Amino acid sequence: MDVEALKKLNKNKKLVKKLAKKYHAFLASEAVIKQIPRLLGPGLNKAGMFFSL
């Protein structure tokens, strides 16, 4: 996934929660991982899966 795909994913809050519950960790490049908290932070936080670096 790239940043544009994450932006589209963020529009579907139910899908963000579903992915957060399905996976325990996400593997991403350094460039993308720095933007995940800004893009998906609220959705991951609600799912209880917000991560730190």
Secondary structure by P-SEA (a helix, b strand, c coil): ccaaaaaaaaacaaaaaaaaaaccbbbbcaaaaaacccccaaaaaaacccccc
